[in-house]
């Protein structure tokens, strides 16, 4: 039996904003609700909390000087080793598998940062808490399946169902919502590489009543394709397998 990912730390949006440089694909659900002035206040408060807990030490004069030159709002801080490892892995990932999940009650986000044979798992709640864990890269496909699909996903059959609304809208077609009811899970799975412009994406609706994969072809209306749960798992494994192969190629290069 595969071991569970090893829990490392929980950090808030504003603590991440102190520890990591701006940019990246990971969302900040809490910070995005604040005005610019409130964001800076939240970052200052987070810095004081990190300092009090021994996660960071005050910056050196040299670090302050570099921050003034960079003018990007960041400053290099001495960081406790376990948290420094998390931030380094997060920054060094050659690829990231991102899952945005929506249910009838919640929305959250899940990321797997691939760094050679190590995975940094980052789960972000709707209120901006980032839960970090470590895993092996060969666990990636199964972890993505667990993150993206409803736990008791069933099989669907029949004809594809047109999506008459924006495919980014989490609301499913009526036929799908009737089959899944309150058990509906909407997930969008995307693999991002550094500098990519057209990342591969899987959109899906899953639940005990079946699985539907959202597909779109140029010039046509997107459709929700009914699938057996095992077939959807296979397609997720294929997508993730491509990401692992790409990362392994980059590592050898």
C-alpha positions as CSV (number, residue, x, y, z in Angstrom):
1,X,0.0,0.0,0.0
2,X,1.3,3.5,-0.9
3,X,2.1,5.7,2.0
4,X,0.1,8.9,2.4
5,X,1.8,12.2,1.5
6,X,3.8,13.4,4.5
7,X,2.3,16.6,6.0
8,X,4.7,19.5,6.3
9,X,3.0,22.8,7.2
10,X,0.0,25.1,6.8
11,X,0.5,28.7,5.8
12,X,-1.9,31.5,4.9
13,X,-2.2,33.5,1.7
14,X,-0.5,36.5,3.4
15,X,2.3,34.3,4.9
16,X,3.0,32.9,1.4
17,X,3.1,36.5,0.1
18,X,5.9,37.2,2.7
19,X,7.8,34.0,2.0
20,X,7.5,33.7,-1.8
21,X,8.3,36.1,-4.6
22,X,5.3,37.5,-6.6
23,X,4.0,35.5,-9.5
24,X,3.2,31.8,-10.1
25,X,0.0,30.0,-10.8
26,X,-1.2,29.2,-7.3
27,X,-4.3,31.2,-6.3
28,X,-4.6,33.4,-3.2
29,X,-8.4,33.3,-2.4
30,X,-8.2,35.5,0.7
31,X,-5.8,38.1,-0.6
32,X,-7.8,38.7,-3.7
33,X,-10.7,39.9,-1.6
34,X,-8.7,42.7,-0.1
35,X,-8.0,46.2,-1.4
36,X,-4.3,47.1,-2.1
37,X,-3.8,48.9,1.2
38,X,-5.3,46.0,3.1
39,X,-3.0,43.5,1.3
40,X,0.1,45.4,2.6
41,X,-1.4,45.5,6.1
42,X,-2.1,41.7,5.9
43,X,1.5,41.0,4.8
44,X,2.9,43.1,7.7
45,X,0.8,41.3,10.2
46,X,1.8,37.9,8.6
47,X,5.4,38.8,8.9
48,X,5.0,39.6,12.6
49,X,3.3,36.2,13.1
50,X,6.1,34.3,11.2
51,X,8.7,36.2,13.3
52,X,7.0,35.4,16.6
53,X,6.7,31.7,15.7
54,X,10.3,31.4,14.7
55,X,9.5,30.7,11.0
56,X,11.6,33.6,9.9
57,X,14.3,35.9,11.3
58,X,14.7,39.6,10.6
59,X,16.3,40.4,7.2
60,X,20.0,41.3,7.1
61,X,21.0,44.8,5.9
62,X,22.3,43.3,2.7
63,X,18.9,41.7,2.0
64,X,17.1,45.0,2.7
65,X,19.4,46.7,0.1
66,X,18.7,44.0,-2.5
67,X,14.9,44.4,-1.9
68,X,15.2,48.2,-2.4
69,X,17.0,47.6,-5.7
70,X,14.5,45.0,-6.9
71,X,11.4,47.0,-6.0
72,X,9.1,44.0,-6.4
73,X,7.8,44.1,-2.8
74,X,9.9,41.1,-1.7
75,X,12.8,40.7,0.7
76,X,15.0,37.7,1.4
77,X,14.5,36.4,4.9
78,X,16.3,33.7,6.9
79,X,13.6,31.0,6.9
80,X,13.3,27.9,9.1
81,X,14.6,24.9,7.3
82,X,11.4,22.9,6.9
83,X,9.5,25.9,5.5
84,X,12.5,26.9,3.3
85,X,12.4,23.5,1.8
86,X,8.8,23.9,0.9
87,X,9.3,27.3,-0.7
88,X,12.4,26.1,-2.6
89,X,10.5,23.1,-4.0
90,X,7.5,25.3,-4.9
91,X,9.7,27.7,-6.8
92,X,11.8,25.0,-8.5
93,X,9.0,22.9,-10.0
94,X,9.5,22.1,-13.6
95,X,5.8,21.4,-14.0
96,X,2.6,21.9,-11.9
97,X,-0.6,19.8,-12.1
98,X,-3.4,22.1,-10.9
99,X,-6.9,21.0,-10.0
100,X,-9.7,23.5,-9.4
101,X,-12.7,21.8,-7.6
102,X,-16.2,23.1,-7.1
103,X,-19.0,21.3,-5.2
104,X,-22.5,22.4,-4.2
105,X,-21.0,23.8,-1.0
106,X,-17.3,24.6,-1.5
107,X,-14.6,25.6,-3.9
108,X,-10.9,24.8,-3.4
109,X,-7.7,24.2,-5.3
110,X,-5.1,21.5,-5.4
111,X,-1.6,21.6,-6.8
112,X,1.2,19.1,-7.4
113,X,4.6,20.7,-7.9
114,X,7.0,18.3,-9.7
115,X,10.6,18.6,-8.9
116,X,12.4,15.5,-10.4
117,X,11.3,12.5,-8.2
118,X,9.7,14.7,-5.5
119,X,6.1,16.0,-5.3
120,X,5.1,19.0,-3.2
121,X,1.4,18.8,-2.7
122,X,-0.4,22.1,-2.0
123,X,-4.1,22.2,-1.1
124,X,-5.6,25.7,-0.9
125,X,-8.9,26.2,0.8
126,X,-11.4,28.9,-0.2
127,X,-10.4,31.0,2.8
128,X,-6.7,31.0,1.8
129,X,-5.1,28.3,3.9
130,X,-2.3,26.4,2.1
131,X,-1.7,22.9,3.4
132,X,1.6,21.4,2.2
133,X,2.7,17.7,2.0
134,X,5.5,15.7,0.4
135,X,5.1,12.6,-1.8
136,X,7.0,10.5,-4.4
137,X,6.5,11.4,-8.1
138,X,5.2,7.9,-8.9
139,X,2.2,8.6,-6.7
140,X,1.2,11.6,-8.9
141,X,-1.5,10.0,-11.1
142,X,-3.3,8.4,-8.2
143,X,-3.2,11.6,-6.2
144,X,-4.6,13.6,-9.1
145,X,-7.4,11.1,-9.5
146,X,-8.2,11.3,-5.8
147,X,-8.2,15.1,-6.0
148,X,-10.2,15.5,-9.2
149,X,-12.9,12.8,-9.0
150,X,-15.7,12.3,-6.6
151,X,-14.8,9.4,-4.2
152,X,-17.6,7.2,-5.4
153,X,-17.7,8.3,-9.0
154,X,-19.9,6.0,-11.1
155,X,-20.3,5.2,-14.8
156,X,-22.3,7.3,-17.3
157,X,-23.6,6.3,-20.7
158,X,-25.5,7.8,-23.5
159,X,-24.9,10.7,-26.0
160,X,-22.7,13.7,-25.3
161,X,-24.5,16.6,-23.7
162,X,-23.9,20.1,-25.2
163,X,-22.6,22.8,-22.9
164,X,-24.7,25.8,-23.9
165,X,-23.0,28.0,-21.3
166,X,-19.4,29.2,-20.9
167,X,-17.2,26.1,-20.3
168,X,-15.6,28.0,-17.4
169,X,-18.9,28.1,-15.7
170,X,-19.1,25.4,-13.0
171,X,-22.9,24.9,-13.6
172,X,-23.4,21.6,-15.4
173,X,-25.9,20.9,-18.2
174,X,-29.4,20.0,-16.8
175,X,-29.0,16.3,-17.8
176,X,-25.8,16.0,-15.8
177,X,-27.0,17.9,-12.8
178,X,-30.1,15.7,-12.6
179,X,-28.0,12.6,-12.7
180,X,-25.5,13.8,-10.0
181,X,-27.7,16.0,-7.8
182,X,-26.0,17.4,-4.7
183,X,-23.1,14.9,-5.1
184,X,-21.8,16.8,-8.1
185,X,-18.0,17.6,-8.2
186,X,-16.8,19.9,-11.0
187,X,-13.0,19.7,-11.6
188,X,-10.7,21.3,-14.1
189,X,-7.2,19.7,-14.3
190,X,-4.4,21.5,-16.1
191,X,-0.7,20.8,-16.4
192,X,1.5,23.9,-16.5
193,X,5.1,24.1,-17.6
194,X,7.4,27.1,-17.3
195,X,6.7,29.4,-20.2
196,X,3.9,27.3,-21.8
197,X,1.1,29.0,-23.7
198,X,-1.4,26.3,-24.4
199,X,-1.5,23.8,-21.5
200,X,-3.5,20.6,-21.8
201,X,-6.7,20.7,-19.8
202,X,-9.3,18.2,-18.6
203,X,-12.7,19.5,-17.4
204,X,-15.1,17.0,-15.7
205,X,-18.3,16.4,-13.8
206,X,-18.3,13.4,-11.5
207,X,-20.4,11.8,-8.8
208,X,-22.1,8.5,-7.9
209,X,-24.4,9.0,-10.9
210,X,-21.7,9.0,-13.5
211,X,-18.7,10.8,-15.1
212,X,-18.7,13.4,-17.9
213,X,-15.6,14.8,-19.5
214,X,-15.8,18.3,-21.0
215,X,-14.3,18.4,-24.5
216,X,-14.2,21.3,-27.0
217,X,-13.2,21.3,-30.7
218,X,-12.5,24.5,-32.7
219,X,-15.7,26.0,-34.1
220,X,-18.0,23.7,-32.2
221,X,-20.1,23.8,-29.0
222,X,-18.3,22.2,-26.0
223,X,-19.9,18.9,-24.9
224,X,-19.9,16.8,-21.8
225,X,-19.0,13.3,-22.9
226,X,-20.3,10.5,-20.7
227,X,-17.6,8.0,-19.5
228,X,-17.1,5.0,-17.3
229,X,-15.2,6.0,-14.1
230,X,-12.3,3.7,-15.0
231,X,-12.0,5.4,-18.5
232,X,-11.8,8.8,-16.9
233,X,-9.2,7.6,-14.5
234,X,-7.2,6.3,-17.5
235,X,-7.4,9.6,-19.2
236,X,-6.1,11.4,-16.1
237,X,-3.3,8.9,-15.8
238,X,-2.4,9.6,-19.5
239,X,-2.3,13.4,-18.9
240,X,-0.2,13.1,-15.8
241,X,2.1,10.5,-17.4
242,X,2.9,13.0,-20.1
243,X,3.8,15.6,-17.4
244,X,6.1,13.1,-15.6
245,X,7.8,12.1,-18.9
246,X,8.4,15.8,-19.8
247,X,9.9,16.5,-16.4
248,X,12.1,13.5,-16.6
249,X,13.3,14.6,-20.0
250,X,14.1,18.1,-18.7
251,X,16.0,16.7,-15.7
252,X,18.2,14.5,-18.0
253,X,18.9,17.5,-20.2
